[in-house]
Amino acid sequence: MAHISLENVYVRFPILHMGHMSLKKSLVSTATGGLILKEARAAPIVQALSGVSIEVSQGDRVGLVGGNGAGKSTLLRVLAGIYEPDEGRVSITGATVPLLNVNLGFDVDLTGRENLRVRGMYMGLKPNEMEALIPEIIAFTELGPYLDLPVRTYSSGMQMRLAFGVATAVRPEILLLDEWILAGDAHFMEKAKARVAAFVQRAQILVLASHSSEVIRQWCNKALYLRNGTVAAYGGVDDVLRTYERSAA
């Protein structure tokens, strides 16, 4: 049974190679929404997540809301295992499929078809399982002969199709989505949204970061409002969105 537990999680980043300290303070505050903990001689430290504690159980679809730099993408990367917390405990039960970065896991010198196989191995699929999925992925992405060209020749939109196609071809237990998935050409996005809707129904847990209240209401039964890296509200979608909208007004 899929489950996510975070206990008092902190994530901190050093800010390197910046100029005057007063300008540094202003830029860090604006760009991250986080707090400078200290000003070491080498670099200040920005706290991206501060004491985050949540429980997510099977059947939960959690929408992450908050302003730019609130910590949404950082939290998704912690759940995906990309970032290790500086403090606290992260416990995840279930196979996790992240859709966070279109380029993540691609070797640009390999062809699209070869990258499909590599991505399948990364996701824990056996070679014969991946081969069985490839025809459907090819049909969905509509990349045609481009699949036999190196990925470095692809546009960002083509890379997104490839990443999206392979990630949504498997049955997830925990699905992590960043809002980049909602951007793209209109024709493909109509297909993608229908595929995401079916994908979400198969997932045991969904964690989705989005600025769109409509998307959160459509796909989620819970919401988590992050502010300056801390949990400002967590619970039912309507209650949390009201809290968020009041604070943003």
C-alpha positions in Angstrom: 0.0 0.0 0.0 1.5 3.3 -1.1 2.3 5.8 1.6 4.4 9.0 2.1 5.6 10.3 5.4 7.7 13.4 5.9 8.8 14.3 9.5 10.4 17.8 10.2 12.2 17.9 6.8 14.6 20.8 6.1 16.4 21.5 2.8 19.1 24.1 2.6 21.0 25.5 -0.4 24.2 27.6 -0.4 24.1 30.6 -2.7 27.5 30.8 -4.5 29.2 33.5 -6.6 27.0 36.4 -5.9 27.9 40.0 -5.5 27.3 42.7 -2.9 25.7 41.3 0.3 22.8 43.8 0.3 22.0 42.9 -3.3 22.5 39.2 -2.4 19.8 39.4 0.3 17.4 41.1 -2.0 17.9 38.6 -4.8 17.7 35.5 -2.6 14.5 36.7 -1.0 12.9 37.5 -4.3 14.0 34.4 -6.2 13.4 31.7 -3.7 10.9 32.9 -1.1 13.1 31.3 1.4 15.0 32.7 4.3 18.8 33.3 4.7 19.9 31.4 7.7 23.4 32.7 8.0 26.0 34.6 6.1 29.0 32.4 6.1 32.2 33.8 4.7 31.9 31.6 1.6 28.2 31.8 1.0 24.8 32.5 2.5 22.4 29.6 3.1 18.9 29.6 1.9 16.3 27.4 3.6 14.1 26.0 0.8 12.1 23.7 3.1 11.7 24.3 6.8 10.2 21.7 9.2 7.8 20.1 6.6 5.8 17.3 8.2 3.0 15.6 6.2 1.3 12.2 5.7 0.0 11.1 2.4 -2.0 7.8 2.2 -3.3 5.6 -0.6 -6.0 7.3 -2.5 -4.8 10.8 -1.8 -4.3 13.3 -4.7 -2.4 16.2 -3.2 -2.1 19.5 -5.0 0.9 21.7 -4.0 0.1 25.5 -4.1 2.1 28.5 -3.2 3.9 31.4 -4.9 7.0 31.2 -6.9 9.9 30.0 -4.7 7.5 28.6 -2.0 9.2 25.2 -2.1 6.8 23.2 -4.3 9.4 22.0 -6.8 11.9 21.4 -4.0 9.4 19.2 -2.2 8.7 17.2 -5.4 12.4 16.6 -5.8 12.7 15.4 -2.2 9.9 12.9 -2.9 11.6 11.8 -6.1 14.9 11.2 -4.2 16.7 13.9 -6.2 17.4 16.0 -3.1 18.3 14.5 0.3 17.0 16.5 3.2 19.5 18.2 5.5 17.4 17.3 8.5 14.3 15.2 9.1 13.0 11.9 7.8 11.4 10.9 4.5 9.7 7.5 4.2 8.1 6.4 1.0 6.4 3.1 0.3 5.6 2.4 -3.3 7.2 2.7 -6.8 7.5 6.4 -7.6 7.2 7.9 -11.1 8.4 11.5 -11.4 7.5 13.9 -14.2 9.5 16.8 -13.1 12.2 17.6 -15.7 11.8 16.9 -19.4 15.6 16.3 -19.8 16.0 14.1 -16.7 17.6 10.8 -17.6 18.1 11.5 -21.3 21.4 10.9 -23.0 21.3 13.4 -25.8 23.8 11.4 -27.9 21.5 8.4 -28.0 18.5 8.1 -30.3 15.0 8.5 -29.0 14.4 4.8 -29.3 17.5 4.0 -27.3 16.6 6.5 -24.7 13.2 4.8 -24.3 15.0 1.6 -23.4 17.4 3.3 -21.0 14.5 5.1 -19.3 12.6 1.8 -19.0 15.6 0.3 -17.2 15.8 3.4 -14.9 12.1 2.9 -14.1 12.8 -0.8 -13.1 11.2 -2.4 -16.2 12.7 -5.6 -17.7 13.8 -5.4 -21.3 10.9 -7.5 -22.6 8.4 -5.3 -20.6 9.8 -2.1 -22.1 9.8 -3.6 -25.7 6.2 -4.4 -25.3 5.4 -0.8 -24.4 7.5 0.9 -27.1 4.9 0.6 -30.0 2.3 2.3 -27.9 4.7 5.0 -26.8 5.8 5.7 -30.4 2.2 6.0 -31.5 1.4 8.4 -28.7 4.4 10.7 -29.2 3.9 11.0 -32.9 7.7 11.4 -33.3 7.9 9.0 -36.2 11.4 8.8 -37.9 12.8 11.3 -35.3 12.9 8.4 -32.8 15.9 7.1 -34.7 17.8 10.4 -34.5 19.9 11.6 -31.5 17.9 13.4 -28.9 20.3 16.4 -29.2 18.5 17.1 -32.5 15.1 17.4 -30.7 13.3 20.6 -29.8 12.3 20.9 -26.1 8.7 20.1 -27.2 9.9 16.8 -28.8 11.9 15.9 -25.7 8.8 16.6 -23.6 6.7 14.2 -25.8 9.3 11.5 -25.4 9.6 11.9 -21.6 5.9 12.1 -21.1 5.2 9.1 -23.4 7.5 6.7 -21.5 6.7 7.9 -18.0 2.9 7.5 -18.5 3.2 4.1 -20.2 3.7 2.3 -16.9 1.4 1.7 -14.0 2.5 4.0 -11.1 2.0 3.6 -7.4 3.1 7.2 -6.7 3.0 9.8 -9.4 4.8 13.2 -9.0 3.8 15.9 -11.5 5.2 19.4 -12.0 3.2 21.9 -13.9 5.5 21.9 -17.0 3.4 19.0 -18.2 0.5 21.4 -18.8 2.4 23.5 -21.3 3.0 22.6 -25.0 1.3 22.7 -28.4 -2.5 22.5 -28.3 -2.8 19.3 -30.2 -0.4 17.3 -28.1 -1.7 18.8 -24.8 -5.2 17.6 -25.5 -3.8 14.1 -25.9 -1.6 14.6 -22.9 -4.4 15.8 -20.6 -6.5 12.8 -21.4 -3.6 10.5 -20.8 -2.8 12.2 -17.5 -6.4 11.8 -16.4 -6.2 8.1 -17.0 -2.8 7.9 -15.5 -4.0 9.6 -12.3 -6.8 7.2 -12.0 -4.3 4.3 -12.0 -2.0 5.9 -9.5 -2.4 5.1 -5.8 -1.0 8.6 -4.8 -0.7 11.8 -6.9 1.4 14.8 -5.8 0.9 17.7 -8.3 2.4 21.2 -8.2 0.4 23.8 -10.1 -0.5 27.4 -10.1 -3.9 26.6 -11.5 -6.7 26.3 -8.9 -8.9 24.7 -11.6 -6.4 21.9 -12.2 -6.0 21.3 -8.4 -9.8 21.1 -8.0 -10.1 18.8 -11.0 -7.5 16.2 -10.0 -6.9 16.5 -6.3 -8.8 15.7 -3.1 -6.2 17.4 -0.8 -4.0 20.5 -1.1 -0.8 21.6 0.6 -0.1 25.3 0.8 3.6 26.1 1.1 4.8 29.6 2.1 8.5 30.4 2.4 9.3 26.6 2.6 6.9 26.0 5.5 3.5 24.3 5.6 0.9 27.1 5.8 -2.1 24.8 5.4 -2.8 21.1 4.6 -6.2 19.5 4.1 -9.3 19.6 1.9 -8.8 21.4 -1.4 -11.4 24.1 -1.0 -10.3 25.0 2.5 -6.6 25.2 1.6 -7.3 27.1 -1.7 -9.4 29.7 0.3 -6.5 30.2 2.7 -4.0 30.5 -0.1 -6.2 32.9 -2.1 -6.8 35.1 0.9 -3.1 35.3 1.7 -2.3 36.2 -1.9 -5.0 38.9 -2.2 
